[in-house]
Amino acid sequence: MPRILIIGKNSFIGTNFKRFSYYKDFVDEISLIENKPEEIDFSKYDVVLHLAAIVHQSKRVPENQYFEINRDLCLKVAELAAKAGVKQFVFLSTHKVYGSSDRKQILRNETDECKPADAYGKSKYEAEIELRKLENYDFIVSVVRCPVVYGDGVKGNIRKLIRLIECCPILPFDKINNRRNFIYTENLVGFIDRIIKLRASGTFVVKDEGALSTTELVCFIAKNFGKRMIMFKLPGIFIRVMNYFAPSLVESLFYSMDFNNKKTKEVLGFTPEITPEEGIHRMIEAYKEKKYGLS
């Protein structure tokens, strides 16, 4: 069995990897906050799974920090891992490398040109490019481009939405006809396991099967709380005002980002089994158990 080192201790995805992975008994993790890359003994490991990153923050983060953490620090880790004899470097990237979401429902392909529009997407894409330069026969680089990840312990906008649905019976999310990709943690771990098993080099676009609109996402979450939501459609003028003050919020709620990842599934011989509806059910059950002590 390959020995795996997760870079990003106690992270949301790392915690779920240790729970669901076929290799879970052969996994260690380490924090780059507590340890400098030069202090890590990579020689004990066959695979490095790099999860450490600055993602979108509710508070403003200087743009240069995205590049220092998501690109420069990642490359330093990869260089040291390669010198120590690590055989494979799995880098968690993002669908954001392709650019902004679309106002229209457009089905994108894995081979579409990358045009990242923000510091998060740009820093991840530049890291991908530099990692490719380190690859050779003895050091495989595997890039995993993810949409929003959800599951037990979810944070960020999904958690905020869960709390909003939990406390508000009336919400302005009716008739939003966008199409967005998400991935449940167990499905993501399934993709990563296959990449490790095959020592698969390349770039892989991962997601749950199908896509969800914001309206469908809200309905699935509300259903698992046993709540009947009253929803209304937000007038266009309010959306335009929101877009002026919070464009990223409008993008995530009303625009589309939907991919055909047929090539990834064919190369890996893997199709995720857990549907979005089932994944959301498991996420909400875990949320309720932790909050209310339910079993």
C-alpha positions, -999 to +999 in steps of 0.1 A: +000+000+000+013+035-008+020+058+022+002+091+018+009+124+033-018+150+034-006+186+034-033+205+053-039+190+087-075+188+100-088+203+067-124+196+056-114+175+026-085+158+044-107+147+073-131+131+049-103+115+029-091+098+061-127+086+066-136+073+032-104+065+014-094+029+006-059+040+018-072+056+051-050+033+072-019+045+054-024+083+057-006+109+078-012+146+077+008+177+085+002+214+089+022+241+070+012+265+097+030+244+123+058+231+101+081+246+075+083+225+043+121+220+049+113+203+083+091+176+067+105+142+062+090+133+028+112+102+024+086+080+042+059+087+017+049+075-018+022+101-024+016+137-013-019+150-014-017+188-013-048+204+001-033+235+018-047+267+002-063+300+007-098+298-007-124+326-010-125+345+023-154+364+039-127+390+049-105+406+024-072+389+018-043+407+000-040+393-035-003+384-031-012+360-003-031+338-027+000+334-048+023+330-019+003+301-004-015+286-034+014+287-058+048+294-042+044+274-011+028+245-030+058+244-054+082+244-026+065+214-011+065+196-045+102+203-051+111+189-017+089+159-021+104+151-055+139+153-042+130+130-013+117+103-037+080+108-035+064+091-065+032+111-070+020+146-062-018+151-061-028+187-063-063+199-055-072+227-079-105+243-088-130+247-116-123+285-111-092+281-133-116+281-163-129+316-154-161+331-141-196+315-142-219+321-172-251+340-173-264+314-198-265+276-194-234+266-213-220+230-209-182+234-207-157+208-217-125+197-198-104+209-227-118+245-226-092+273-224-084+284-188-091+321-182-091+325-144-108+357-134-097+362-097-067+357-075-079+323-063-083+309-098-051+325-111-029+313-083-042+278-086-037+278-124-002+292-121+006+264-096-007+238-121+016+252-148+047+252-126+040+217-111+039+203-147+075+215-151+086+193-122+070+161-136+091+132-148+090+094-150+097+092-112+075+120-101+039+119-113+018+151-111-020+147-108-042+178-109-077+175-096-100+204-106-130+206-082-162+225-080-177+234-046-172+204-022-199+195+003-204+169+030-199+163+067-182+193+082-188+216+053-178+253+057-181+284+036-211+294+015-228+259+018-228+260+055-241+296+055-269+285+032-278+255+055-281+279+084-302+303+064-326+276+053-327+262+088-339+295+103-358+313+075-390+298+061-392+324+033-363+329+008-358+346-026-345+315-044-375+305-066-371+298-103-334+302-105-326+282-137-288+281-134-267+249-136-238+244-112-215+215-104-208+203-069-191+172-055-199+152-024-168+144-003-171+106-007-173+110-045-142+133-045-123+107-024-134+080-049-118+101-077-086+107-058-083+070-048-085+060-085-059+086-094-036+072-067-043+035-077-035+042-114-007+066-107-026+087-132-007+117-146-027+146-160-056+170-152-089+157-141-122+175-138-143+160-110-179+165-100-211+147-090-231+133-119-254+161-133-258+196-121-280+215-097-298+249-098-297+270-067-335+264-064-329+226-065-301+229-039-323+249-015-352+225-020-330+194-013-316+210+019-350+221+031-364+186+025-339+171+048-348+195+075-385+185+070-392+221+061-416+233+035-401+265+021-420+295+007-398+309-021-402+338-043-383+351-073-361+381-067-369+410-090-341+418-115-335+453-101-325+437-067-301+413-085-285+442-103-281+461-070-266+429-054-243+425-083-229+460-077-221+454-040-214+416-040-207+403-076-192+370-064-224+363-044-246+369-074-223+347-095-226+318-071-264+321-067-276+330-102-250+320-128-240+287-142-208+266-143-215+231-157-189+207-171-189+175-192-162+154-176-165+124-198-128+122-205-119+121-168-143+093-161-131+073-191-094+077-182-100+068-145-127+042-151-147+057-124-182+073-121-193+086-088-222+065-073-236+089-048-262+113-063-264+149-052-297+143-035-282+114-014-251+134-007-271+164+005-291+140+027-260+126+043-245+161+048-277+174+066-280+143+087-244+147+099-250+184+105-281+177+126-263+150+146-235+173+155-258+203+163-286+185+181-270+153+192-293+132+170-284+097+159 
